[in-house]
Amino acid sequence: MAPLTSTLYALLSKADRPAIRAFFLSITALTVALVLALYSGAAAQLGNVALASASALIALLVAAWVAVTLVPVLAKRTALRWIGYRMEYRVTLEGWIYITGIVLVALAALNTGNNLLFLILASLIASILMSGILSSITLAGVEMRLQLPEHIFAGEPVRASLELKNEKLTLPSFSLRVEGVSKKDSSAPAMLETPIYFPYLPRQEAVSQTVPLLFPKRGVYRQDAFRIVTRFPFGFLQKARRLDLATEALVYPSVEASPEFLEVLPGIQGAMDSLTKGRGQDLYSLRDYVPTDSARHVHWKATARFGSLMVREFAREDDCSVLLVFDPYSLAALPTSSRDEKDRFERSVSLCAAIAWSFHERSALLEFRGVGAEAPLAPASDNVFFILRHLAGIQPLAPDPRATLLSELAADPESFKILVTSQPRGSVPASIWNSSYVVFSEDLS
């Protein structure tokens, strides 16, 4: 009894009282009009034409008053958005078998005239009608929300949150399946490829599920719409409701230590050591030697004492500043480009992202420059996601004969530059080599 009472109180608290008054007043007025109409018919049969005409006229006036005054009030206060849902219907295999059975029972009932067969036929038809009504009620009033992580990297699994909310006041929903729908003319890959199943959705409550997603490549992933599908209650019909909920995900390039990154890392470290010598001479600690360390940092006395190579760490070793440059001019932009050239460009993008991420992990000072994107010198943690967003959507450009970007770099000989380019070796001015470490995509295996 207590749950029923609480439900009634909840309904009354959310109810539109003027609409309720208008509803009951209209029901009362239409009941009076019906009684007057019946009385008019009885009076006409008794031969009292005047009384029958007066009763019929009053009944008509009452009905007209309800139509003019009360019906518009109810129409304005009635939420008709659920009626306007676009439903997609499909008869399932089980449904076709069931319909075949109905046809056979109908033929048998017509041929034999057996009342029991007609009763069974009526029950079968009522069941399939109820299936359609209940599935429509299940889909009505259900809204969806998809929440993606803030940062997504290519090739790394992420977990999104898919939430369904049942806005119906009294009825739950059962057996819902959410599917992704993409437009035929959309070039962006779909986001939700695996359907997500919700067995039960309580009334006025939201249920969420964790959805594992994997984006194999960088770029923009778009889901233009979703479908909520159900076969409740009997599985004879599959009904689907389309939700136009455009969702986008920007996927960064992979920042994992790829073989290409491990191949160029010693060269980058060596170039930085040679160009930034003299910085950070305050000894901070000693640690074991790793292959990427410079030989000039080996502490020979500690090495002799411990029996293994030991290197010095300086208090300001991480206070290096780097200008990272990505040159997007590539033969991959030409219509005649090969698959190898396009793959080479993608590897250079991933390599540039991995280099930026490595400086972020070292808390270095990082500056970035590219075509149409610049980030000033700042801690790498402030610039790294700006760089990754730029690299996520970058496309190869046709080679520029003026080499504007490279000319600007040549005019800045003071800063140490790491240049990632897809152009051939002869295209880089000699003046850049004095203060730069150049990574050519053609050298990436």
MOZIPE-V812357 format. One record per residue. N is the residue number from 1. OMEGA is omega as a letter, one per 30 degrees, with the letter a starting at -180 (999 if undefined). Layout:
N & OMEGA
N & OMEGA
//
This chain:
1 & a
2 & l
3 & l
4 & l
5 & l
6 & l
7 & l
8 & l
9 & l
10 & l
11 & a
12 & a
13 & a
14 & a
15 & l
16 & a
17 & l
18 & l
19 & l
20 & l
21 & l
22 & l
23 & a
24 & l
25 & l
26 & l
27 & l
28 & a
29 & l
30 & l
31 & l
32 & l
33 & l
34 & l
35 & l
36 & l
37 & l
38 & l
39 & l
40 & l
41 & l
42 & l
43 & l
44 & l
45 & l
46 & l
47 & l
48 & a
49 & a
50 & l
51 & l
52 & l
53 & a
54 & l
55 & l
56 & l
57 & l
58 & l
59 & l
60 & l
61 & l
62 & l
63 & l
64 & l
65 & l
66 & a
67 & a
68 & a
69 & a
70 & a
71 & l
72 & l
73 & l
74 & a
75 & l
76 & a
77 & a
78 & l
79 & a
80 & a
81 & l
82 & l
83 & a
84 & l
85 & l
86 & a
87 & l
88 & a
89 & l
90 & l
91 & a
92 & l
93 & l
94 & l
95 & l
96 & l
97 & l
98 & l
99 & l
100 & l
101 & l
102 & a
103 & l
104 & l
105 & l
106 & l
107 & l
108 & a
109 & l
110 & a
111 & a
112 & a
113 & a
114 & a
115 & l
116 & l
117 & l
118 & l
119 & l
120 & l
121 & l
122 & l
123 & l
124 & l
125 & l
126 & l
127 & a
128 & l
129 & l
130 & l
131 & l
132 & a
133 & a
134 & l
135 & l
136 & l
137 & l
138 & a
139 & a
140 & l
141 & l
142 & l
143 & a
144 & l
145 & l
146 & a
147 & a
148 & l
149 & a
150 & a
151 & a
152 & a
153 & a
154 & l
155 & l
156 & l
157 & l
158 & l
159 & l
160 & l
161 & l
162 & a
163 & l
164 & l
165 & l
166 & a
167 & l
168 & a
169 & a
170 & a
171 & l
172 & l
173 & a
174 & l
175 & l
176 & l
177 & a
178 & l
179 & l
180 & l
181 & l
182 & l
183 & a
184 & a
185 & a
186 & l
187 & a
188 & l
189 & a
190 & a
191 & a
192 & a
193 & a
194 & l
195 & l
196 & a
197 & l
198 & a
199 & a
200 & l
201 & a
202 & l
203 & l
204 & l
205 & l
206 & l
207 & a
208 & l
209 & l
210 & a
211 & l
212 & a
213 & l
214 & l
215 & a
216 & a
217 & l
218 & l
219 & a
220 & l
221 & a
222 & l
223 & a
224 & a
225 & l
226 & l
227 & l
228 & a
229 & l
230 & l
231 & l
232 & g
233 & a
234 & a
235 & l
236 & a
237 & l
238 & l
239 & a
240 & l
241 & a
242 & l
243 & l
244 & a
245 & a
246 & a
247 & a
248 & l
249 & l
250 & a
251 & l
252 & l
253 & l
254 & l
255 & l
256 & l
257 & a
258 & l
259 & l
260 & l
261 & l
262 & l
263 & a
264 & a
265 & l
266 & l
267 & l
268 & a
269 & l
270 & l
271 & l
272 & l
273 & a
274 & a
275 & a
276 & a
277 & a
278 & l
279 & l
280 & a
281 & l
282 & a
283 & a
284 & a
285 & l
286 & l
287 & l
288 & a
289 & l
290 & a
291 & a
292 & a
293 & l
294 & a
295 & a
296 & l
297 & a
298 & l
299 & a
300 & l
301 & l
302 & l
303 & l
304 & a
305 & a
306 & l
307 & l
308 & a
309 & l
310 & l
311 & a
312 & l
313 & a
314 & a
315 & a
316 & a
317 & a
318 & a
319 & l
320 & l
321 & a
322 & l
323 & l
324 & a
325 & l
326 & a
327 & a
328 & a
329 & a
330 & l
331 & l
332 & l
333 & a
334 & l
335 & a
336 & a
337 & a
338 & l
339 & l
340 & l
341 & l
342 & l
343 & l
344 & l
345 & l
346 & l
347 & l
348 & l
349 & l
350 & l
351 & l
352 & l
353 & l
354 & l
355 & l
356 & a
357 & l
358 & l
359 & l
360 & l
361 & l
362 & a
363 & l
364 & l
365 & a
366 & l
367 & a
368 & l
369 & l
370 & l
371 & l
372 & a
373 & l
374 & l
375 & a
376 & a
377 & a
378 & l
379 & a
380 & l
381 & l
382 & a
383 & a
384 & a
385 & l
386 & l
387 & a
388 & l
389 & l
390 & a
391 & a
392 & a
393 & a
394 & l
395 & a
396 & l
397 & l
398 & a
399 & a
400 & a
401 & a
402 & l
403 & a
404 & a
405 & a
406 & l
407 & l
408 & l
409 & l
410 & a
411 & a
412 & a
413 & a
414 & a
415 & l
416 & a
417 & l
418 & a
419 & l
420 & a
421 & l
422 & a
423 & l
424 & a
425 & a
426 & a
427 & a
428 & l
429 & a
430 & a
431 & a
432 & a
433 & a
434 & a
435 & a
436 & l
437 & a
438 & l
439 & l
440 & a
441 & l
442 & l
443 & a
444 & a
445 & 999
//
